[in-house]
Amino acid sequence: MLRHVLPSEDARALVDASTGDDAAVYLLEPGRALVVTTDFFTPIVDDPRAFGQIAAANALSDLYAMGARPLFALNLLAFPRKHLEEGSLEKIIQGGAQKVREAGIAILGGHSIDDQEPKYGLVAVGEVDPEAMVTNAGAEPGDVLVLTKALGTGIIATAIKEGKAPEATVRHAVESMAALNRGAAEAMLRVGVRAGTDVTGYGLLGHLRQMLRASGVGARIRARDVPLLPGALELAENARFPGGSLRNLADVKGDVRFPKDLPEARRLLLADAQTSGGIVMAVPPARVRKLLTALEGAAPLAAVIGEIQEGPPGRIQVT
């Protein structure tokens, strides 16, 4: 869809839809730029408060992925009027507000509509120094790829809808999705990482390919080093994959080389459509140890999953 959005001719528009980055960036004055993004979706868990937390964390993630400091947020809400008295709406909003407060900001307003299918998310507004901004376009050959959350939320969400997700699996997935990428972003900035993106609807392979294309490089990732949420592989082996993940894998097929012996379940997990996933960063080798140390306790995990390499832009070799 975004291919139909014309690039901005405003010199102050530092990042627009043409780059595939996580948010729009607009220069206010030297050293100060506004970062704006929005995201919302239908419930993926049964607990309305947890849904609100996850949706808010997911929207804020786009700011963190670019190294921005959140300033404030606006609610985006669709909800069936006939169910207003049941209490779920209040819990969704409370969950979102709780997560926004955890980010150190406030919700200043928003917009709601009557809709048969509930949807919730945020417009998130932040600020960044353009000189320290993290974008898709800064990866260089030799950089090491580090991921800060495990994969598998897409397949687990599908299993939840089918009533086939074990309780422990759901708990781990909710904890991961509700976790802010705030600590990961702060570590990224302290170390001086310049290339990264959060992992959401296009899956790890799709978002990584965007970064590689923008940077004019290729990459190699080691499938066995990519962390998976507890229970995700077992669900994958039973072929309970969301349609979005199947489309993601088909979409990247021409740019990804898989080993012949890599099981289909692991291929699909690499393309699994994530909600509120982690950040995948490209960091120079000399800074890897410093980054991993900075991420300790600040992010759900810090996994070295591969390297940037010379090659056709967007090409990924999986080993």
C-alpha positions in Angstrom: 0.0 0.0 0.0 2.8 2.4 1.0 4.2 2.3 -2.6 1.3 4.5 -3.6 2.4 7.2 -1.1 4.5 9.8 -2.9 7.8 10.8 -1.2 7.7 14.1 0.6 9.4 17.1 -1.1 9.8 18.9 2.3 13.4 19.1 3.3 12.4 18.9 6.9 10.9 15.4 6.4 13.9 13.3 7.3 12.1 10.0 7.1 8.9 9.3 5.2 7.1 6.2 3.9 9.5 5.7 1.1 12.2 4.1 3.3 10.1 1.5 5.1 11.3 2.8 8.5 9.3 2.4 11.7 8.1 6.0 12.0 8.0 9.4 10.2 10.7 11.9 11.3 10.3 15.7 10.9 13.0 18.2 11.7 12.0 20.9 14.1 15.3 22.7 14.5 19.0 21.6 14.5 19.5 18.7 16.9 15.7 18.2 17.4 13.3 16.1 15.3 9.7 14.9 15.9 9.1 11.2 15.5 5.5 10.1 14.9 3.9 6.7 14.4 0.6 4.8 14.8 -0.5 1.3 15.2 -3.7 -0.6 16.2 -5.2 -4.1 15.8 -7.8 -6.5 16.9 -7.5 -8.5 20.2 -5.0 -11.3 20.1 -5.4 -12.4 23.7 -8.5 -13.1 25.8 -7.6 -10.7 28.7 -8.7 -7.2 27.8 -6.3 -5.5 30.1 -3.4 -7.5 28.7 -4.6 -6.7 25.2 -4.4 -2.9 26.0 -0.9 -3.3 27.4 0.3 -5.2 24.3 -1.3 -2.8 21.8 0.3 0.2 23.6 3.7 -1.5 23.8 3.5 -2.4 20.1 2.8 1.2 19.1 5.5 2.7 21.3 8.0 0.2 19.9 8.2 2.1 16.6 9.6 5.1 18.5 12.1 3.0 20.4 13.3 1.3 17.3 14.4 4.6 15.9 16.1 5.7 19.1 13.4 8.3 19.9 12.2 9.4 23.4 8.4 9.2 23.7 6.7 12.5 24.5 3.0 11.6 24.5 0.3 9.4 22.9 -3.2 9.4 21.7 -5.7 6.6 21.9 -7.2 5.0 18.8 -10.2 2.9 19.6 -13.0 1.0 17.8 -15.6 -0.8 19.9 -19.1 -2.1 19.6 -21.5 0.3 21.3 -23.8 -2.5 22.3 -21.1 -4.0 24.6 -20.1 -0.7 26.4 -21.6 -1.8 29.7 -19.7 -5.1 29.9 -16.5 -3.6 31.3 -14.0 -4.8 28.7 -13.5 -1.4 27.2 -12.5 0.1 30.5 -10.0 -2.7 31.0 -8.5 -2.2 27.5 -8.0 1.5 28.1 -6.6 0.9 31.6 -4.1 -1.6 30.2 -2.9 0.9 27.5 -2.7 3.7 30.1 -0.6 1.5 32.4 1.9 0.7 29.7 2.1 4.3 28.6 2.8 5.4 32.2 5.5 2.8 32.3 7.1 4.5 29.3 7.1 7.8 31.4 4.5 9.6 29.3 0.7 10.3 29.2 -2.2 9.8 26.9 -3.4 13.3 26.0 -6.6 12.3 24.0 -7.6 10.2 21.1 -10.5 9.1 18.9 -13.1 6.3 19.1 -15.7 4.9 16.7 -18.5 2.4 17.0 -17.3 -0.8 15.3 -18.5 -4.4 15.5 -14.9 -5.7 15.9 -12.8 -4.2 18.8 -9.6 -2.5 17.8 -7.1 -0.6 20.0 -3.8 1.2 19.6 -2.0 4.5 19.8 -0.7 7.5 17.9 2.8 7.7 19.5 4.8 10.9 19.3 8.5 11.2 20.3 11.7 13.2 19.8 15.1 12.3 18.6 18.5 14.0 17.8 18.8 13.4 14.0 22.5 12.7 14.5 21.8 9.8 16.8 18.7 8.5 15.0 18.6 4.7 14.2 17.2 3.9 10.8 17.0 1.0 8.3 19.8 2.4 6.2 22.9 2.2 8.4 23.9 -1.5 8.3 27.4 -2.2 6.9 29.2 -5.5 5.9 30.7 -7.1 9.0 28.1 -5.7 11.4 26.7 -8.3 13.9 22.9 -8.9 14.1 21.4 -8.8 17.6 17.8 -9.6 18.4 16.1 -8.6 21.7 12.9 -10.7 21.9 12.1 -14.3 21.0 9.9 -15.2 18.0 6.6 -17.0 18.0 3.8 -14.6 19.0 2.0 -15.0 15.7 1.6 -18.7 15.9 0.8 -18.5 19.6 -1.9 -15.9 19.0 -3.5 -18.2 16.4 -3.4 -21.1 18.9 -5.1 -18.9 21.5 -8.0 -18.2 19.1 -8.3 -21.9 18.5 -8.3 -22.7 22.2 -5.2 -24.8 21.7 -2.4 -22.8 23.4 -1.2 -24.2 26.7 -1.5 -21.8 29.7 2.3 -21.5 30.2 2.9 -20.8 26.5 0.3 -18.0 26.6 1.8 -16.5 29.8 5.3 -16.3 28.2 3.9 -14.8 25.0 1.9 -12.1 26.9 4.9 -11.2 29.0 7.1 -10.8 25.9 4.5 -8.8 23.9 3.7 -6.5 26.9 7.4 -5.7 27.5 8.5 -2.3 26.3 11.5 -2.0 24.1 12.6 1.0 26.2 15.6 -0.7 27.7 16.7 -2.1 24.4 16.5 1.4 22.8 18.5 3.0 25.6 21.2 0.4 25.3 21.2 0.8 21.5 21.8 4.6 21.9 24.5 4.2 24.6 26.5 1.9 22.4 26.0 4.0 19.2 24.1 1.6 17.1 22.9 3.3 13.9 20.9 0.5 12.1 17.9 -1.4 13.4 14.2 -2.1 13.2 11.6 -3.6 15.3 10.2 -7.0 14.4 6.4 -6.9 13.9 3.9 -7.9 11.1 6.4 -8.8 8.4 8.3 -11.2 10.6 12.0 -11.3 11.2 12.9 -12.1 7.6 10.6 -9.4 6.2 11.8 -6.6 8.5 15.5 -7.7 8.1 15.1 -7.6 4.3 13.8 -4.0 4.5 16.8 -3.0 6.4 19.2 -4.8 4.1 17.6 -3.2 1.0 17.8 0.3 2.5 21.4 -0.3 3.5 22.4 -2.0 0.1 23.7 -5.1 1.8 22.9 -8.8 2.4 23.0 -10.9 5.6 23.5 -14.4 7.0 21.5 -15.6 9.9 21.8 -18.9 11.9 18.4 -20.4 12.4 19.4 -22.3 15.5 20.6 -19.1 17.2 17.3 -17.3 16.7 15.4 -17.5 20.0 11.9 -18.9 20.1 9.2 -18.5 22.8 8.5 -21.6 24.9 6.0 -23.8 23.1 6.2 -22.0 19.8 8.1 -24.7 18.0 5.7 -27.4 19.1 2.7 -25.4 17.9 4.6 -24.8 14.6 5.2 -28.5 14.1 1.4 -29.0 14.3 1.0 -26.5 11.4 -1.1 -23.9 13.3 0.2 -20.9 11.4 -1.6 -17.6 10.9 -2.2 -16.6 7.3 0.0 -13.5 7.7 3.0 -15.7 8.5 2.4 -17.9 5.4 2.1 -14.8 3.2 5.3 -13.5 4.8 7.3 -16.6 3.9 5.9 -16.6 0.3 6.8 -12.9 0.0 10.5 -13.4 1.0 11.0 -16.6 -0.9 12.9 -15.0 -3.7 15.4 -13.3 -1.4 16.0 -16.0 1.2 18.2 -19.1 0.8 17.3 -21.9 3.3 19.3 -25.0 3.9 17.5 -28.0 2.5 17.4 -29.8 5.9 15.8 -26.8 7.7 12.3 -28.0 8.8 9.3 -26.1 7.5 8.3 -25.2 11.0 11.5 -23.3 11.6 11.3 -21.5 8.2 7.8 -20.3 9.1 8.8 -19.1 12.5 11.5 -17.0 10.9 8.7 -15.3 8.9 6.1 -15.5 11.7 4.0 -12.3 11.9 5.0 -10.8 15.3 3.1 -8.5 17.6 5.2 -6.2 19.8 8.4 -8.0 18.9 11.9 -7.1 19.7 14.5 -4.9 17.9 17.0 -6.4 15.5 20.1 -4.3 15.5 23.2 -4.2 13.2 26.2 -3.4 15.4 29.9 -3.1 14.5 31.9 -6.1 15.8 34.0 -3.9 18.1 30.8 -2.8 20.0 29.0 -6.2 20.3 30.3 -7.0 23.8 29.4 -3.6 25.0 25.9 -3.9 23.5 25.3 -7.3 25.0 26.4 -6.0 28.4 24.1 -3.0 28.1 21.2 -5.2 27.1 21.6 -7.4 30.1 18.6 -6.9 32.3 17.3 -4.1 30.0 15.7 -6.3 27.4 14.0 -9.7 27.5 17.1 -11.2 25.9 20.1 -10.4 23.7 20.8 -13.0 21.0 23.5 -12.8 18.3 21.8 -14.3 15.3 24.0 -13.5 12.3 26.0 -11.0 10.4 25.7 -8.3 7.6 27.6 -9.2 4.5 28.3 -8.1 1.0 25.8 -9.3 -1.5 22.7 -8.4 -3.5 20.7 -5.9 -1.4 18.0 -7.7 0.6 19.4 -11.2 0.1 19.4 -13.4 3.2 21.3 -16.7 3.6 19.9 -18.9 6.4 22.3 -21.5 7.8 
